[in-house]
Amino acid sequence: MSGGALQRRELIVAGVQRLGAYHLLRVADGGPEPLAGQFAMLAAVEGWGGGQDERPLLSRALSIARRADGHSLFLLEDVGPGTARLCAMRPGKRVFSLGPLGKGFTAPAEGRRPILVGGGVGIAPLAILQDQLPGTATALLGFRGSAHAEQGSSTPTTTASTCRAGSANSDSSISDGFSV
């Protein structure tokens, strides 16, 4: 279960938690520690497609939401066959992982208070960023509908001291907002 950042590794699924429109995939990961903003390419080891009646499913680039207790967490939304397969994973199943990849975020200058802004599954890298920042941060979260906002703003990936969530209307205004 260990290896370099550019080596594909097989990881064991520790759990998948349904969070409204999202899924939180937890995998045992003894690989390199990710920086906030990095991602991994994930694919199911089994059932990835390519059989007689299946098409191959490519790995999916997913932001690393958090690294804790030897596990990496990924926030997913079932939007197609590849993410559907990952959302259907169960404990004990295996995924291929390539990563962490990408440059990651640059920390704000000392004395600057960060404001973290994201929406949908784009909130995932904000959780690990908050973990790596000293002090507290304000998070502004946007979602495409109130059902997404209700679950997305209360996921285990969002722990900012101030969290403002809402859904964007066609005129880009925020409605159905609430504080957590």
C-alpha positions, 0 to 999 in steps of 0.5 A: 500500500505504499509507493511513490507519488507517480506509482499506481498503488492498490488501496483498500476501501474502508468505507463509503458514506452517503451524504445527500447527493454526494458520497464520501469515499474513505481508503486506507492510504499509507502513501505520500502525504498530500498537500492541500489542493492535490488530487489522485487518479482513482479507478476500481480494480474490479468491474472497471469495464472492458469486458464483453458488454462493458466499456473501459472506465478511465481513472477519475481525477478526484481532489483529496478532501482529507488525510487522517488516521492513515486514510484518504477521503474523497468527495464524489458525486455520481455523474457518470459510469466512472463515478457511479462505480466508485460511489458503489464501492464497499469496504474491502474492495480495492481501488487503483490510485495514482497520486498525489498529483498537482502542485497544491495550494500556496499558503497565505502570507503570515497575518492574512486571514484566508477565505475559502471559496468552493462549490459542489465537489469543489469543496473537497480540497478546502477541507484539507487546506483548512487542516493545514492552515494555522488558525481558522478560516471562513468558508463560502460554499455554493451549490446548484440547489438547496438539496446539495447545499444541505448535505454539502455544507455539513459533510465531514469535509467542511469544518471551517469556523464560519460556513455560508452555503446556498444555491446559485440562481440563474442570475448568480444570486445566492438563495436558500442560504444558511449558516452552519 
